[in-house]
C-alpha cells in the first residue's frame, strides 16, 4: 500500500512494475474507491530508476482518510496496480482514532463481600 498526504505540493511514490521499457508512454490513473471516480490521470514516458524499483513524482489531489486505487498501464497492458491511503498523520504514529477518541472516566466502585 502506498501512503500519500493531502497536499498541494509534489509527492513521490515508489513501485516495482511487472515490465518496464524506456520511451514507452505510460498512463497513470488514480481512482477514489468510495465514489469510483478518477481523481488523477497523467502520462509519462519514463520514471526515475532507483536500484531495483522506480519512482514517480507529481502533485496529487487527494482527500485525507480516503482509499484510492492506482493503475499504471503501457498501451493496454497493466504493469502496476496498488492501493493508496491518504493521511496527514505520520506513518510511524498513525492511529485510526486520532483526535476522535476520548477516554471515558468512570468512578465505579465495587464492594466485595
DRENVEXMAR-206234 format. One record per residue: residue number from 1; z, y, x of N, C-alpha, C in turn. Coordinates in Angstrom, 1 decimal, padded with zeros to 4 digits, always signed. Atoms other than C-alpha are relative to their C-alpha. Layout:
N
i NUM&n_pz Z&n_py Y&n_px X&ca_pz Z&ca_py Y&ca_px X&c_pz Z&c_py Y&c_px X
...
END
This chain:
113
i 1&n_pz +000.0&n_py -001.2&n_px +000.8&ca_pz +000.0&ca_py +000.0&ca_px +000.0&c_pz +000.0&c_py +001.2&c_px +000.9
i 2&n_pz +000.1&n_py -001.3&n_px -000.7&ca_pz -000.9&ca_py +003.5&ca_px +001.2&c_pz +001.0&c_py +001.0&c_px -000.7
i 3&n_pz -000.9&n_py -001.0&n_px +000.5&ca_pz +001.7&ca_py +006.2&ca_px +000.8&c_pz -000.5&c_py +001.4&c_px +000.3
i 4&n_pz +000.4&n_py -001.4&n_px -000.3&ca_pz +000.5&ca_py +009.8&ca_px +000.4&c_pz +000.9&c_py +001.0&c_px -000.8
i 5&n_pz -000.8&n_py -000.9&n_px +000.7&ca_pz +002.0&ca_py +013.0&ca_px -000.8&c_pz -000.8&c_py +001.0&c_px -000.9
i 6&n_pz +000.6&n_py -001.0&n_px +000.9&ca_pz +001.3&ca_py +015.6&ca_px -003.5&c_pz -000.1&c_py +001.3&c_px +000.9
i 7&n_pz +000.1&n_py -001.0&n_px -001.0&ca_pz +000.0&ca_py +018.2&ca_px -001.0&c_pz -001.4&c_py +000.7&c_px -000.1
i 8&n_pz +001.2&n_py -000.7&n_px -000.1&ca_pz -002.7&ca_py +020.9&ca_px -000.7&c_pz -000.6&c_py -000.1&c_px +001.4
i 9&n_pz +000.5&n_py +000.1&n_px -001.4&ca_pz -003.1&ca_py +020.1&ca_px +003.0&c_pz -000.6&c_py -001.4&c_px +000.3
i 10&n_pz +000.7&n_py +001.2&n_px -000.3&ca_pz -005.1&ca_py +017.4&ca_px +004.7&c_pz +001.0&c_py -001.1&c_px +000.3
i 11&n_pz -000.9&n_py +001.2&n_px -000.2&ca_pz -003.6&ca_py +013.9&ca_px +004.8&c_pz -000.9&c_py -001.1&c_px +000.6
i 12&n_pz +000.8&n_py +001.1&n_px -000.7&ca_pz -004.7&ca_py +010.8&ca_px +006.8&c_pz +000.6&c_py -001.4&c_px -000.5
i 13&n_pz -000.5&n_py +001.4&n_px +000.3&ca_pz -004.5&ca_py +007.1&ca_px +005.7&c_pz -000.8&c_py -000.9&c_px +000.9
i 14&n_pz +000.6&n_py +001.1&n_px -000.9&ca_pz -005.3&ca_py +004.0&ca_px +007.8&c_pz -000.4&c_py -001.2&c_px -000.8
i 15&n_pz +000.4&n_py +001.1&n_px +000.7&ca_pz -007.2&ca_py +001.0&ca_px +006.8&c_pz -000.8&c_py -000.9&c_px +000.9
i 16&n_pz +000.8&n_py +001.0&n_px -000.8&ca_pz -008.9&ca_py -002.2&ca_px +008.1&c_pz -001.1&c_py -000.5&c_px -001.0
i 17&n_pz +001.1&n_py +000.4&n_px +001.0&ca_pz -012.3&ca_py -002.7&ca_px +006.4&c_pz -000.5&c_py -001.4&c_px +000.3
i 18&n_pz +000.6&n_py +001.3&n_px -000.1&ca_pz -014.0&ca_py -006.0&ca_px +005.8&c_pz -001.1&c_py +000.0&c_px +001.0
i 19&n_pz +001.1&n_py -000.2&n_px -000.9&ca_pz -017.0&ca_py -004.8&ca_px +007.7&c_pz -000.2&c_py +001.5&c_px +000.3
i 20&n_pz +000.2&n_py -001.5&n_px -000.3&ca_pz -018.0&ca_py -001.5&ca_px +009.4&c_pz -001.2&c_py +000.1&c_px +000.9
i 21&n_pz +001.2&n_py -000.3&n_px -000.8&ca_pz -021.3&ca_py -000.1&ca_px +010.8&c_pz -000.1&c_py +001.5&c_px +000.1
i 22&n_pz +000.1&n_py -001.5&n_px -000.1&ca_pz -021.6&ca_py +003.4&ca_px +012.2&c_pz -001.3&c_py +000.5&c_px -000.6
i 23&n_pz +001.2&n_py -000.6&n_px +000.6&ca_pz -024.1&ca_py +005.6&ca_px +010.4&c_pz -000.3&c_py -000.4&c_px -001.4
i 24&n_pz +000.2&n_py +000.4&n_px +001.3&ca_pz -023.9&ca_py +003.8&ca_px +007.1&c_pz +000.8&c_py +001.0&c_px -000.9
i 25&n_pz -000.7&n_py -000.9&n_px +000.9&ca_pz -022.9&ca_py +006.0&ca_px +004.1&c_pz +001.0&c_py -000.7&c_px -000.8
i 26&n_pz -001.1&n_py +000.7&n_px +000.7&ca_pz -019.6&ca_py +005.0&ca_px +002.7&c_pz +000.5&c_py +000.9&c_px -001.1
i 27&n_pz -000.5&n_py -000.8&n_px +001.1&ca_pz -018.3&ca_py +006.1&ca_px -000.7&c_pz +001.5&c_py -000.3&c_px -000.2
i 28&n_pz -001.5&n_py +000.2&n_px +000.1&ca_pz -014.5&ca_py +006.6&ca_px -001.1&c_pz +000.4&c_py +000.5&c_px -001.4
i 29&n_pz -000.4&n_py -000.3&n_px +001.4&ca_pz -013.2&ca_py +006.6&ca_px -004.7&c_pz +001.5&c_py -000.3&c_px -000.2
i 30&n_pz -001.5&n_py +000.2&n_px +000.3&ca_pz -009.5&ca_py +007.1&ca_px -005.8&c_pz +000.1&c_py +000.2&c_px -001.5
i 31&n_pz -000.1&n_py +000.0&n_px +001.4&ca_pz -008.7&ca_py +006.3&ca_px -009.4&c_pz +001.5&c_py -000.1&c_px -000.4
i 32&n_pz -001.3&n_py +000.0&n_px +000.5&ca_pz -005.5&ca_py +007.0&ca_px -011.3&c_pz +000.2&c_py -001.3&c_px -000.9
i 33&n_pz -000.2&n_py +001.2&n_px +000.7&ca_pz -004.1&ca_py +003.7&ca_px -012.6&c_pz +000.5&c_py +000.2&c_px -001.4
i 34&n_pz -000.6&n_py -000.3&n_px +001.3&ca_pz -002.4&ca_py +005.2&ca_px -015.6&c_pz -001.1&c_py +000.4&c_px -001.0
i 35&n_pz +001.1&n_py -000.6&n_px +000.8&ca_pz -005.4&ca_py +007.2&ca_px -017.0&c_pz -001.3&c_py -000.7&c_px +000.2
i 36&n_pz +001.2&n_py +000.6&n_px -000.4&ca_pz -008.1&ca_py +005.1&ca_px -015.3&c_pz -001.2&c_py +001.0&c_px +000.2
i 37&n_pz +000.9&n_py -001.1&n_px -000.2&ca_pz -009.8&ca_py +008.4&ca_px -014.4&c_pz -000.2&c_py +000.2&c_px +001.6
i 38&n_pz +000.2&n_py -000.3&n_px -001.4&ca_pz -011.4&ca_py +009.1&ca_px -011.0&c_pz +000.5&c_py +001.4&c_px +000.4
i 39&n_pz -000.5&n_py -001.3&n_px -000.4&ca_pz -009.5&ca_py +011.8&ca_px -009.2&c_pz -000.5&c_py +000.5&c_px +001.3
i 40&n_pz +000.6&n_py -000.4&n_px -001.3&ca_pz -011.3&ca_py +011.8&ca_px -005.8&c_pz -001.2&c_py -000.8&c_px +000.2
i 41&n_pz +001.2&n_py +000.7&n_px -000.4&ca_pz -014.8&ca_py +010.9&ca_px -004.7&c_pz -000.6&c_py +000.7&c_px +001.2
i 42&n_pz +000.6&n_py -000.6&n_px -001.2&ca_pz -016.3&ca_py +011.5&ca_px -001.3&c_pz -000.9&c_py -001.0&c_px +000.7
i 43&n_pz +000.8&n_py +000.9&n_px -000.9&ca_pz -018.9&ca_py +010.1&ca_px +001.1&c_pz +000.3&c_py +000.4&c_px +001.4
i 44&n_pz -000.2&n_py -000.1&n_px -001.4&ca_pz -018.6&ca_py +009.6&ca_px +004.8&c_pz -000.9&c_py -000.9&c_px +000.7
i 45&n_pz +000.9&n_py +000.8&n_px -000.8&ca_pz -020.9&ca_py +008.3&ca_px +007.5&c_pz +000.8&c_py -000.7&c_px +001.2
i 46&n_pz -000.8&n_py +000.6&n_px -001.1&ca_pz -018.1&ca_py +007.5&ca_px +010.0&c_pz +001.5&c_py +000.2&c_px -000.3
i 47&n_pz -001.4&n_py -000.1&n_px +000.1&ca_pz -014.4&ca_py +007.0&ca_px +010.2&c_pz +000.6&c_py +000.1&c_px +001.4
i 48&n_pz -000.6&n_py +000.0&n_px -001.3&ca_pz -012.0&ca_py +007.6&ca_px +013.1&c_pz +000.5&c_py -001.3&c_px +000.4
i 49&n_pz -000.4&n_py +001.3&n_px -000.4&ca_pz -011.5&ca_py +004.4&ca_px +015.0&c_pz +001.2&c_py +000.1&c_px +000.9
i 50&n_pz -001.3&n_py +000.0&n_px -000.8&ca_pz -008.0&ca_py +003.7&ca_px +016.4&c_pz +000.3&c_py -001.5&c_px +000.2
i 51&n_pz -000.2&n_py +001.4&n_px -000.4&ca_pz -007.6&ca_py +000.4&ca_px +018.2&c_pz -000.8&c_py -001.0&c_px -000.9
i 52&n_pz +000.7&n_py +001.0&n_px +000.9&ca_pz -008.4&ca_py -002.3&ca_px +015.5&c_pz -000.1&c_py +000.5&c_px -001.4
i 53&n_pz +000.1&n_py -000.5&n_px +001.4&ca_pz -008.2&ca_py +000.0&ca_px +012.4&c_pz -000.7&c_py +001.3&c_px +000.0
i 54&n_pz +000.7&n_py -001.3&n_px +000.2&ca_pz -009.9&ca_py +003.1&ca_px +011.0&c_pz +000.9&c_py +001.0&c_px -000.8
i 55&n_pz -000.7&n_py -001.0&n_px +000.7&ca_pz -008.6&ca_py +006.4&ca_px +009.6&c_pz -000.9&c_py +000.9&c_px -000.7
i 56&n_pz +000.8&n_py -001.0&n_px +000.8&ca_pz -009.9&ca_py +008.8&ca_px +007.0&c_pz +001.0&c_py +001.2&c_px -000.3
i 57&n_pz -000.8&n_py -001.2&n_px +000.3&ca_pz -008.6&ca_py +012.4&ca_px +006.6&c_pz -000.7&c_py +000.9&c_px -001.0
i 58&n_pz +000.5&n_py -000.9&n_px +000.9&ca_pz -009.1&ca_py +014.7&ca_px +003.7&c_pz +001.1&c_py +000.6&c_px -000.9
i 59&n_pz -001.0&n_py -000.6&n_px +000.9&ca_pz -007.3&ca_py +016.8&ca_px +001.0&c_pz -000.2&c_py -000.7&c_px -001.3
i 60&n_pz +000.1&n_py +000.8&n_px +001.2&ca_pz -006.5&ca_py +014.6&ca_px -002.0&c_pz +000.8&c_py +000.7&c_px -001.1
i 61&n_pz -000.7&n_py -000.6&n_px +001.1&ca_pz -005.4&ca_py +016.0&ca_px -005.4&c_pz +000.7&c_py -001.1&c_px -000.8
i 62&n_pz -000.8&n_py +001.1&n_px +000.6&ca_pz -002.7&ca_py +013.5&ca_px -006.3&c_pz +001.3&c_py +000.6&c_px -000.6
i 63&n_pz -001.3&n_py -000.4&n_px +000.7&ca_pz +000.4&ca_py +013.8&ca_px -008.6&c_pz +001.1&c_py -000.9&c_px +000.5
i 64&n_pz -001.1&n_py +000.8&n_px -000.5&ca_pz +003.8&ca_py +012.7&ca_px -007.5&c_pz +000.4&c_py -001.1&c_px -001.0
i 65&n_pz -000.4&n_py +001.2&n_px +000.7&ca_pz +005.2&ca_py +009.3&ca_px -008.7&c_pz -001.1&c_py -000.6&c_px -000.8
i 66&n_pz +001.1&n_py +000.6&n_px +000.7&ca_pz +001.8&ca_py +008.1&ca_px -009.7&c_pz -000.7&c_py -001.1&c_px +001.0
i 67&n_pz +000.7&n_py +001.1&n_px -000.7&ca_pz -000.1&ca_py +004.9&ca_px -008.6&c_pz -001.5&c_py +000.2&c_px -000.2
i 68&n_pz +001.5&n_py -000.1&n_px +000.0&ca_pz -003.8&ca_py +005.0&ca_px -007.7&c_pz -000.6&c_py -001.2&c_px +000.7
i 69&n_pz +000.8&n_py +001.0&n_px -000.8&ca_pz -006.4&ca_py +002.5&ca_px -006.5&c_pz -001.0&c_py +000.7&c_px +000.8
i 70&n_pz +001.0&n_py -000.6&n_px -000.9&ca_pz -008.7&ca_py +003.3&ca_px -003.6&c_pz -001.0&c_py -001.1&c_px +000.2
i 71&n_pz +001.1&n_py +001.0&n_px -000.3&ca_pz -012.1&ca_py +001.6&ca_px -003.1&c_pz -001.0&c_py +000.7&c_px +000.9
i 72&n_pz +001.0&n_py -000.5&n_px -000.9&ca_pz -014.4&ca_py +002.2&ca_px -000.2&c_pz -001.2&c_py -001.0&c_px +000.0
i 73&n_pz +001.2&n_py +000.8&n_px +000.1&ca_pz -017.9&ca_py +000.9&ca_px -000.6&c_pz -001.1&c_py +000.4&c_px +000.9
i 74&n_pz +001.3&n_py -000.3&n_px -000.7&ca_pz -021.1&ca_py +000.7&ca_px +001.5&c_pz -001.1&c_py -000.6&c_px -000.8
i 75&n_pz +001.0&n_py +000.3&n_px +001.0&ca_pz -024.0&ca_py +000.7&ca_px -000.9&c_pz +000.7&c_py -000.7&c_px -001.2
i 76&n_pz -000.7&n_py +000.7&n_px +001.2&ca_pz -022.8&ca_py -001.9&ca_px -003.5&c_pz +001.1&c_py -000.9&c_px +000.5
i 77&n_pz -001.0&n_py +001.0&n_px -000.6&ca_pz -020.5&ca_py -003.9&ca_px -001.1&c_pz +001.3&c_py +000.7&c_px +000.2
i 78&n_pz -001.3&n_py -000.5&n_px -000.2&ca_pz -016.8&ca_py -003.3&ca_px -001.3&c_pz +000.6&c_py -000.4&c_px +001.3
i 79&n_pz -000.5&n_py +000.4&n_px -001.3&ca_pz -015.4&ca_py -003.1&ca_px +002.2&c_pz +001.5&c_py +000.2&c_px +000.1
i 80&n_pz -001.5&n_py -000.2&n_px +000.0&ca_pz -011.8&ca_py -002.0&ca_px +001.4&c_pz +000.4&c_py +000.4&c_px -001.4
i 81&n_pz -000.6&n_py -000.3&n_px +001.3&ca_pz -009.6&ca_py -001.9&ca_px -001.7&c_pz +001.5&c_py -000.1&c_px +000.2
i 82&n_pz -001.5&n_py +000.0&n_px -000.2&ca_pz -005.9&ca_py -001.0&ca_px -001.9&c_pz +000.6&c_py +000.9&c_px -001.1
i 83&n_pz -000.8&n_py -000.9&n_px +000.9&ca_pz -003.2&ca_py +000.9&ca_px -003.9&c_pz +000.5&c_py +001.1&c_px +000.8
i 84&n_pz -000.6&n_py -001.1&n_px -000.6&ca_pz -001.9&ca_py +004.3&ca_px -003.2&c_pz +001.2&c_py +000.4&c_px -000.9
i 85&n_pz -001.1&n_py -000.5&n_px +000.7&ca_pz +001.5&ca_py +005.6&ca_px -004.2&c_pz +000.3&c_py +001.4&c_px +000.5
i 86&n_pz -000.2&n_py -001.4&n_px -000.3&ca_pz +002.1&ca_py +009.4&ca_px -004.3&c_pz +001.4&c_py +000.3&c_px -000.2
i 87&n_pz -001.4&n_py -000.5&n_px +000.0&ca_pz +005.6&ca_py +010.6&ca_px -003.4&c_pz +000.2&c_py +001.1&c_px +001.0
i 88&n_pz -000.4&n_py -001.0&n_px -000.9&ca_pz +007.1&ca_py +013.6&ca_px -001.8&c_pz +001.2&c_py -000.3&c_px +000.8
i 89&n_pz -001.2&n_py +000.5&n_px -000.8&ca_pz +010.1&ca_py +011.7&ca_px -000.5&c_pz -000.5&c_py -000.6&c_px +001.3
i 90&n_pz +000.3&n_py +000.7&n_px -001.2&ca_pz +010.2&ca_py +010.4&ca_px +003.0&c_pz +000.0&c_py -001.5&c_px -000.3
i 91&n_pz +000.1&n_py +001.4&n_px +000.3&ca_pz +009.3&ca_py +006.7&ca_px +003.0&c_pz +001.2&c_py -000.8&c_px +000.4
i 92&n_pz -001.2&n_py +000.7&n_px -000.5&ca_pz +012.3&ca_py +005.6&ca_px +005.0&c_pz +001.2&c_py +000.2&c_px -000.9
i 93&n_pz -001.2&n_py -000.2&n_px +000.9&ca_pz +014.8&ca_py +007.1&ca_px +002.5&c_pz -000.5&c_py +000.0&c_px -001.5
i 94&n_pz +000.5&n_py -000.1&n_px +001.4&ca_pz +012.7&ca_py +006.6&ca_px -000.7&c_pz +001.0&c_py -000.7&c_px -001.0
i 95&n_pz -000.9&n_py +000.6&n_px +001.0&ca_pz +014.8&ca_py +006.0&ca_px -003.8&c_pz -000.7&c_py +000.3&c_px -001.4
i 96&n_pz +000.6&n_py -000.2&n_px +001.3&ca_pz +013.4&ca_py +005.4&ca_px -007.3&c_pz +000.8&c_py +000.9&c_px -000.9
i 97&n_pz -000.9&n_py -000.8&n_px +000.8&ca_pz +016.4&ca_py +007.2&ca_px -008.7&c_pz +000.3&c_py +001.4&c_px +000.6
i 98&n_pz -000.3&n_py -001.3&n_px -000.7&ca_pz +016.1&ca_py +010.3&ca_px -006.5&c_pz +000.1&c_py +001.2&c_px -001.0
i 99&n_pz -000.3&n_py -001.2&n_px +000.8&ca_pz +017.7&ca_py +013.3&ca_px -008.3&c_pz +000.0&c_py -000.4&c_px -001.5
i 100&n_pz +000.0&n_py +000.4&n_px +001.4&ca_pz +017.7&ca_py +011.3&ca_px -011.6&c_pz +001.2&c_py -000.8&c_px -000.4
i 101&n_pz -001.2&n_py +000.9&n_px +000.3&ca_pz +020.8&ca_py +009.0&ca_px -011.4&c_pz +001.3&c_py +000.7&c_px +000.4
i 102&n_pz -001.3&n_py -000.5&n_px -000.3&ca_pz +024.3&ca_py +010.2&ca_px -011.6&c_pz +001.0&c_py -001.1&c_px -000.3
i 103&n_pz -001.1&n_py +001.1&n_px +000.1&ca_pz +027.4&ca_py +008.0&ca_px -011.2&c_pz +000.9&c_py +000.4&c_px -001.1
i 104&n_pz -000.9&n_py -000.2&n_px +001.1&ca_pz +029.4&ca_py +007.7&ca_px -014.4&c_pz +001.4&c_py -000.2&c_px +000.5
i 105&n_pz -001.4&n_py +000.1&n_px -000.4&ca_pz +033.0&ca_py +008.4&ca_px -013.8&c_pz +000.8&c_py -000.5&c_px -001.2
i 106&n_pz -000.9&n_py +000.4&n_px +001.1&ca_pz +035.5&ca_py +006.5&ca_px -015.9&c_pz +001.4&c_py -000.3&c_px +000.6
i 107&n_pz -001.4&n_py +000.2&n_px -000.5&ca_pz +039.2&ca_py +006.2&ca_px -015.7&c_pz +000.7&c_py -001.1&c_px -000.9
i 108&n_pz -000.5&n_py +001.2&n_px +000.7&ca_pz +039.6&ca_py +002.8&ca_px -017.4&c_pz +001.1&c_py -000.6&c_px +000.8
i 109&n_pz -001.1&n_py +000.7&n_px -000.6&ca_pz +043.0&ca_py +001.4&ca_px -016.6&c_pz +000.3&c_py -001.3&c_px -000.7
i 110&n_pz -000.3&n_py +001.3&n_px +000.6&ca_pz +043.7&ca_py -002.2&ca_px -017.2&c_pz +001.4&c_py -000.4&c_px +000.3
i 111&n_pz -001.4&n_py +000.4&n_px -000.1&ca_pz +047.1&ca_py -003.5&ca_px -017.8&c_pz +000.0&c_py -001.5&c_px +000.0
i 112&n_pz -000.1&n_py +001.5&n_px -000.1&ca_pz +047.7&ca_py -007.1&ca_px -016.7&c_pz +001.4&c_py -000.4&c_px -000.4
i 113&n_pz -001.2&n_py +000.5&n_px +000.5&ca_pz +050.4&ca_py -009.0&ca_px -018.4&c_pz +000.4&c_py -001.4&c_px +000.6
END
